[in-house]
């Protein structure tokens, strides 16, 4: 699909138009719900001097667990958005502790990448419960720890970027991964295309 956005229309040459465009793309990425990857190319003319081609890749919608089968504070491992390196992730129901982006009746079910954003240290097996705190870490390489109740922000250590959060949707009892907030470590784009 090609969608041309003209340079001289009122919508895209001003800042408001830019913001609307970026919001549209963001919403597109966050709400995409297709079974297979598809790619669209759009032409953007947001600034003087010509157009740029931007590739918009939809995230796959992947069922990863059933809500009724989750046990409090017991992570479930999965891969997303593909099975290529860097896709390892964890889903966890945090015992009734409400979280940013959390789903379920208690908004306590979240999912995050297992790769530290600093230099890719493996965070597998490092989910911790400390009172009402729910964290992933410390990273074995340089001790970074991430707060899973607050979109994976760094709470200590060498990392300076939040842990990528897997966006979730609940459909009946089924939990689906539908997108990622943040860039997976080691990639220049989250969605790898085959072929
Ligand atoms: S790789 Fe995790 S803190 Fe450096």
Boltz pocket constraint, residues with backbone or C-beta under 6 A from the ligand:
constraints:
  - pocket:
      binder: B
      contacts: [[A, 116], [A, 117], [A, 118], [A, 119], [A, 120], [A, 121], [A, 139], [A, 140], [A, 141], [A, 142], [A, 143], [A, 144], [A, 157], [A, 158], [A, 159]]
      max_distance: 6.0
